[in-house]
């Protein structure tokens, strides 16, 4: 399975540096989301990129509905890729759901990661008594219903909302990768993400973390970044980006690169 998983998830290694940097994309995108970021790091790092199994760029037959019922299977994939590449130490940048995949991977294999950089991360999207995740149960049900009833209409509404900033090219790009996903897979993964609750394991993270949060993100309120900083078991720092939206690597790449460099050098 070693080679076939690397092929199936389009794993590639770019750059010539000594250190390893992993760039892991979030829901609704694929590794192309890093295209504005990648050129800044290939001189100093060997950069590992791959597609999540749910990405539209991956053959949908690869997606096993029985296997990917929780984020643990995605963690298995990540660790499998790193082991197959012979990586024993790396810095990890995860966007959105991949931030949480990185957190779980670091709990399982702390020695593998020098640092986690978490962009638009949320351990729980659902509001709780004393926790503000950003969504009420009814709102999540509405989102899932909209995806199920008319996926195209949902994408056309969700993409600009998620991008947030007034960057039409980013809206087009995000819409395209969302449309590339098979609707039933997109719905299934959304259900998995919305039902995840990682709050109870954050204290087990011992790897230093950098949390990157935009000033306004429709998916992740500012309070979540503060919550992560307070709950993560290792040393953690919050870097604010003076821009809007959930996809700063598409909308404000230069600003994000600056924070990534700070986070990696810190």
VEXDREN-2710 file (C-alpha; in Angstrom, 1 decimal):
% VEXDREN-2710
k/r/px/py/pz
1/UNK/0.0/0.0/0.0
2/UNK/3.0/2.3/0.6
3/UNK/3.6/3.4/-2.9
4/UNK/-0.1/3.3/-4.0
5/UNK/-1.2/5.7/-1.2
6/UNK/1.6/8.1/-2.2
7/UNK/0.4/7.9/-5.8
8/UNK/-3.3/8.1/-4.9
9/UNK/-2.9/11.2/-2.8
10/UNK/-0.5/12.9/-5.3
11/UNK/2.4/13.2/-2.8
12/UNK/5.2/15.4/-4.0
13/UNK/8.3/16.8/-2.5
14/UNK/9.6/20.2/-3.8
15/UNK/12.7/22.2/-2.9
16/UNK/16.2/21.5/-1.8
17/UNK/16.6/22.6/1.8
18/UNK/17.8/20.3/4.6
19/UNK/14.7/20.7/6.8
20/UNK/11.3/19.2/6.0
21/UNK/8.1/21.3/5.8
22/UNK/4.7/19.7/5.4
23/UNK/1.9/21.8/3.8
24/UNK/-1.5/20.2/4.4
25/UNK/-4.7/21.7/2.9
26/UNK/-8.2/22.1/4.3
27/UNK/-11.7/21.0/3.3
28/UNK/-12.8/22.0/-0.1
29/UNK/-9.3/22.6/-1.5
30/UNK/-6.4/20.5/-2.7
31/UNK/-2.6/21.0/-2.6
32/UNK/-2.9/23.7/-5.3
33/UNK/-4.1/26.0/-2.6
34/UNK/-0.5/26.4/-1.5
35/UNK/0.8/27.6/-5.0
36/UNK/1.3/31.2/-3.8
37/UNK/3.1/30.1/-0.6
38/UNK/5.3/27.3/-2.0
39/UNK/7.9/29.4/-3.9
40/UNK/8.9/31.2/-0.7
41/UNK/10.0/28.0/1.1
42/UNK/11.6/25.7/-1.5
43/UNK/15.0/27.2/-1.0
44/UNK/15.2/26.5/2.7
45/UNK/13.0/23.4/2.9
46/UNK/12.1/20.2/1.3
47/UNK/8.3/20.8/1.1
48/UNK/5.9/17.8/1.3
49/UNK/2.6/18.4/-0.3
50/UNK/-0.3/15.9/-0.7
51/UNK/-4.1/15.8/-1.2
52/UNK/-6.5/14.7/1.4
53/UNK/-8.3/11.6/0.3
54/UNK/-11.6/13.6/0.1
55/UNK/-10.1/16.2/-2.3
56/UNK/-11.7/16.5/-5.7
57/UNK/-8.3/15.9/-7.3
58/UNK/-8.2/12.4/-5.9
59/UNK/-10.0/9.5/-7.6
60/UNK/-13.3/9.3/-5.6
61/UNK/-13.0/5.5/-5.6
62/UNK/-10.1/5.9/-3.2
63/UNK/-12.5/7.3/-0.6
64/UNK/-13.7/4.6/1.8
65/UNK/-16.9/5.7/3.6
66/UNK/-16.4/3.0/6.3
67/UNK/-12.8/4.0/7.0
68/UNK/-13.0/7.8/7.0
69/UNK/-15.7/8.2/9.7
70/UNK/-13.3/10.1/12.0
71/UNK/-10.2/12.2/11.6
72/UNK/-8.1/9.3/12.9
73/UNK/-8.0/7.7/9.4
74/UNK/-6.7/11.0/8.0
75/UNK/-4.0/10.9/10.7
76/UNK/-3.1/7.4/9.6
77/UNK/-2.7/8.7/6.0
78/UNK/-0.4/11.5/7.1
79/UNK/1.8/9.4/9.2
80/UNK/2.0/6.7/6.5
81/UNK/3.1/9.3/4.0
82/UNK/5.9/10.7/6.3
83/UNK/7.1/7.2/7.1
84/UNK/7.1/6.2/3.4
85/UNK/9.2/9.3/2.6
86/UNK/11.6/8.5/5.5
87/UNK/10.8/11.7/7.3
88/UNK/11.8/11.6/11.0
89/UNK/11.5/15.4/11.8
90/UNK/9.3/18.0/10.2
91/UNK/7.6/21.3/10.7
92/UNK/3.9/21.0/9.9
93/UNK/1.5/23.6/8.5
94/UNK/-2.2/22.6/8.5
95/UNK/-5.1/24.6/7.3
96/UNK/-8.6/24.1/8.9
97/UNK/-9.3/20.4/9.2
98/UNK/-5.6/19.6/8.5
99/UNK/-4.7/21.7/11.5
100/UNK/-6.7/19.2/13.7
101/UNK/-5.2/16.2/11.8
102/UNK/-1.7/17.6/12.7
103/UNK/-2.7/18.0/16.3
104/UNK/-3.8/14.4/16.5
105/UNK/-0.7/13.2/14.6
106/UNK/1.5/15.1/17.1
107/UNK/-0.2/13.4/20.0
108/UNK/0.5/10.0/18.5
109/UNK/4.0/10.7/17.4
110/UNK/5.4/13.8/19.1
111/UNK/9.0/13.1/18.2
112/UNK/8.1/13.6/14.5
113/UNK/7.1/17.2/14.7
114/UNK/9.3/20.2/15.6
115/UNK/6.4/22.6/15.3
116/UNK/2.7/22.8/14.4
117/UNK/1.4/25.8/12.5
118/UNK/-2.3/25.9/12.7
119/UNK/-4.2/28.1/10.2
120/UNK/-7.9/28.7/10.8
121/UNK/-8.0/25.8/13.3
122/UNK/-11.0/24.8/15.3
123/UNK/-11.3/21.8/17.8
124/UNK/-15.1/22.1/17.7
125/UNK/-17.4/24.1/15.5
126/UNK/-20.5/23.6/17.6
127/UNK/-21.3/26.0/20.4
128/UNK/-21.5/24.5/23.9
129/UNK/-22.5/25.9/27.3
130/UNK/-19.2/27.7/27.9
131/UNK/-17.6/27.3/24.5
132/UNK/-18.2/29.5/21.4
133/UNK/-17.4/27.4/18.3
134/UNK/-19.3/29.7/16.0
135/UNK/-22.3/27.5/15.0
136/UNK/-25.6/26.4/16.6
137/UNK/-26.8/22.8/15.9
138/UNK/-29.6/24.2/13.8
139/UNK/-27.2/26.2/11.6
140/UNK/-25.0/23.1/11.0
141/UNK/-28.1/21.1/10.0
142/UNK/-29.1/23.9/7.6
143/UNK/-25.6/23.8/6.0
144/UNK/-25.7/20.0/5.5
145/UNK/-29.3/20.2/4.2
146/UNK/-28.3/22.8/1.7
147/UNK/-25.3/20.7/0.5
148/UNK/-27.5/17.7/0.1
149/UNK/-30.4/19.4/-1.7
150/UNK/-28.4/21.5/-4.2
151/UNK/-24.6/21.2/-4.0
152/UNK/-24.0/23.7/-6.8
153/UNK/-26.1/26.4/-5.2
154/UNK/-24.5/25.7/-1.8
155/UNK/-21.0/26.1/-3.3
156/UNK/-22.0/29.4/-5.0
157/UNK/-23.1/30.8/-1.7
158/UNK/-20.5/29.2/0.6
159/UNK/-17.3/30.0/-1.4
160/UNK/-17.5/33.9/-1.3
161/UNK/-18.6/33.7/2.4
162/UNK/-15.7/31.5/3.3
163/UNK/-13.1/33.5/1.3
164/UNK/-14.4/36.6/3.1
165/UNK/-12.0/39.1/1.5
166/UNK/-12.8/40.8/-1.8
167/UNK/-10.6/38.7/-3.9
168/UNK/-12.6/37.3/-6.9
169/UNK/-9.7/35.1/-8.1
170/UNK/-9.7/33.3/-4.7
171/UNK/-13.5/32.8/-4.9
172/UNK/-13.1/31.3/-8.3
173/UNK/-10.3/29.1/-7.2
174/UNK/-12.1/27.8/-4.1
175/UNK/-15.3/27.3/-6.0
176/UNK/-13.5/25.2/-8.6
177/UNK/-11.9/22.9/-6.0
178/UNK/-15.2/22.6/-4.2
179/UNK/-17.0/21.7/-7.4
180/UNK/-14.3/19.1/-8.1
181/UNK/-15.4/17.2/-5.0
182/UNK/-18.1/14.6/-5.4
183/UNK/-21.1/16.0/-3.5
184/UNK/-21.7/12.9/-1.4
185/UNK/-18.1/12.8/-0.3
186/UNK/-18.2/16.6/0.5
187/UNK/-21.3/16.1/2.6
188/UNK/-19.9/13.0/4.4
189/UNK/-16.7/14.8/5.3
190/UNK/-18.6/17.9/6.4
191/UNK/-20.6/15.7/8.8
192/UNK/-17.4/14.2/10.1
193/UNK/-15.8/17.6/10.7
194/UNK/-18.9/19.1/12.3
195/UNK/-19.3/16.2/14.6
196/UNK/-15.6/16.2/15.7
197/UNK/-14.7/17.4/19.2
198/UNK/-11.0/17.6/20.0
199/UNK/-11.3/19.8/23.0
200/UNK/-10.5/17.0/25.4
201/UNK/-7.2/16.1/23.8
202/UNK/-5.6/19.5/23.3
203/UNK/-3.7/19.2/26.6
204/UNK/-1.9/16.1/25.3
205/UNK/-0.2/18.2/22.6
206/UNK/3.5/18.8/23.7
207/UNK/4.8/20.1/20.4
208/UNK/5.2/23.9/20.1
209/UNK/2.2/25.4/18.2
210/UNK/1.7/28.6/16.3
211/UNK/-2.0/29.6/15.7
212/UNK/-2.6/31.8/12.7
213/UNK/-6.0/33.6/12.8
214/UNK/-7.5/36.2/10.5
215/UNK/-9.3/39.2/11.9
216/UNK/-12.7/37.9/10.7
217/UNK/-13.4/34.3/9.7
218/UNK/-16.9/33.1/9.2
219/UNK/-16.0/29.6/10.1
220/UNK/-13.7/30.2/13.2
221/UNK/-14.4/33.0/15.6
222/UNK/-11.5/34.8/17.2
223/UNK/-12.4/33.3/20.6
224/UNK/-11.4/29.8/19.2
225/UNK/-7.8/31.0/18.7
226/UNK/-7.6/32.1/22.3
227/UNK/-9.2/28.9/23.5
228/UNK/-6.6/26.9/21.5
229/UNK/-3.7/28.9/23.0
230/UNK/-5.0/28.3/26.5
231/UNK/-5.8/24.6/26.1
232/UNK/-2.9/23.3/24.1
233/UNK/-0.4/21.4/26.2
234/UNK/2.8/22.8/24.6
235/UNK/4.1/26.3/24.1
236/UNK/1.7/28.2/21.8
237/UNK/1.6/31.6/20.2
238/UNK/-1.2/33.4/18.3
239/UNK/-0.4/35.4/15.1
240/UNK/-3.1/37.7/13.9
241/UNK/-3.5/38.4/10.2
242/UNK/-5.0/41.7/9.4
243/UNK/-7.3/40.3/6.7
244/UNK/-10.7/38.6/6.4
245/UNK/-11.7/35.1/5.5
246/UNK/-10.9/31.4/6.1
247/UNK/-8.3/31.1/3.3
248/UNK/-5.5/33.5/3.7
249/UNK/-3.1/31.4/1.6
250/UNK/-5.4/32.3/-1.3
251/UNK/-6.4/35.8/-0.4
252/UNK/-3.3/37.3/1.4
253/UNK/-0.4/35.0/0.6
254/UNK/2.4/37.6/1.2
255/UNK/0.9/38.5/4.6
256/UNK/0.7/34.8/5.5
257/UNK/4.2/34.0/4.3
258/UNK/5.5/36.7/6.7
259/UNK/3.7/35.1/9.7
260/UNK/4.8/31.6/8.6
261/UNK/8.4/32.7/8.5
262/UNK/8.0/34.2/12.0
263/UNK/6.4/31.0/13.3
264/UNK/9.1/28.8/11.8
265/UNK/11.9/30.8/13.2
266/UNK/10.4/31.2/16.6
END
